[in-house]
Structure formats: C-alpha cells, structure tokens
Amino acid sequence: MDLRNQKRTSLNITQLHKELTKNKVITSSRPYLSELARDGKIPFTGEGRSKRFDYQAVVDALGSIRVRVEPAANAKNLDHFPPLKEGQTKEDYEREVRAKLGDDPSLTDTKIFLTIYQGKLAEQKFDIEAKRLVYRDDVEQMAFSVVRVLRDQILAIPERLAGEVASSNDPREIKEIMYKEINQVLDYLSSEKVLYE
C-alpha cells in the first residue's frame, strides 16, 4: 500500500503496522501496537474495530515513548525445550513443550518451537547419515540375534561335553573341560561373526 494514495489519517491497525514496519519505524508485533493504542500511548480516532490512525501522529508518538522490541532472544529461556526423542512425532513433542510453556504460548515461543523442532529433526537426520545414531529396530534386531546365538551356544555345551565329562572321573579335569568350552563360547560371542549370523 502506498501512503500517497491513501489518506494518512484513515489507516486501520493492520495498515498502520504494515507501514511502520516497512519504513522500519518499529519492529514490534501488531498486537503490541494495538496494546499501545489501548493504553492511550498512540493517538487514534474511532472505537473498537473502526479505530483509525494518523500515520505521522503515530510516528511522533512512538518517537516520544520507548517501543518494546520482540526479538527471539527476548523469548523465554530455551532450556525448557526438551530434546527430541527418536521417533517422537511433532504432536507429541508439541504436547511436551506446551506442558512446560503453559496453555497460552506467545507467537515468539511458537516460532521458536517450530524452528527448534525443525533443527532437531535435521540434526537427527544428519546423525543417522553420519552413523552416530542407529534405528531402534536395527538395535533390537541385532540384540535379538546376539541373544539367540548365545542361547544356542550355551544349550549346545552339554551335548558337546557329555562324552568327555562321562569318561573322566577327576573333578578338576571336568572343571577344566567345562571352563575351556565356556571360554570358547564367550570368545565366539565377542567376535564380530555373531553380528552377521
């Protein structure tokens, strides 16, 4: 909108905010501008939704008061944004953040939330590609495989040792045979071959 084609005394709050931010007079939000009008800090005519503002009078009034700036750094401490858990949906994360922020987060908090969520997702994707994170299903499958091999190896010990133990009457010799076999199973489990079975 060009003010040359518009009467400078008949701007509504949205038009006024647009012009003020475009001309870099303020960087605050439109609701804050409405708050200034409601508090009588900037002049207007009309009532309710029909409030009209004189651009130059508002600029002069803003020059005489200190206007609040609302940068992201002015938001609540970012420590209350929890880390993103693997597989956590945006809705679950938002519910967790909302519990910490309260029921009425500000626009700035909401924008920060979205930015942090997108950043955490990107960070997770990068960590997965860099092999610093693995999928939980892969870990569960690998753990299942290792435990299955361990079970099979331990259950096979009695069958492998039955003949040797039966032929020996010396308890020390039986003990050595069993230690040797158990150590072989443990050595096998500590090798990487188990992961590929």
C-alpha positions, 0 to 999 in steps of 0.5 A: 500500500502506498501512503500517497494514495491513501489518506494518512489519517484513515489507516486501520491497525493492520495498515498502520503496522504494515507501514511502520514496519516497512519504513522500519519505524518499529519492529514490534508485533501488531498486537503490541501496537494495538496494546499501545493504542489501548493504553492511550500511548498512540493517538487514534480516532474511532472505537473498537474495530473502526479505530483509525490512525494518523500515520505521522501522529503515530510516528511522533508518538512512538518517537516520544515513548520507548517501543518494546522490541520482540526479538527471539532472544527476548523469548523465554529461556530455551532450556525448557525445550526438551530434546527430541526423542527418536521417533517422537512425532511433532504432536507429541513433542508439541504436547511436551513443550506446551506442558512446560510453556503453559496453555497460552504460548506467545507467537515468539515461543511458537516460532521458536518451537517450530524452528527448534523442532525443525533443527532437531529433526535435521540434526537427527537426520544428519546423525543417522547419515553420519552413523552416530545414531542407529534405528531402534529396530536395527538395535533390537534386531541385532540384540535379538540375534546376539541373544539367540546365538548365545542361547544356542551356544550355551544349550549346545555345551552339554551335548558337546561335553557329555562324552568327555565329562562321562569318561573322566572321573577327576573333578578338576579335569571336568572343571577344566573341560567345562571352563575351556568350552565356556571360554570358547563360547564367550570368545565366539560371542565377542567376535564380530561373526555373531553380528552377521549370523 
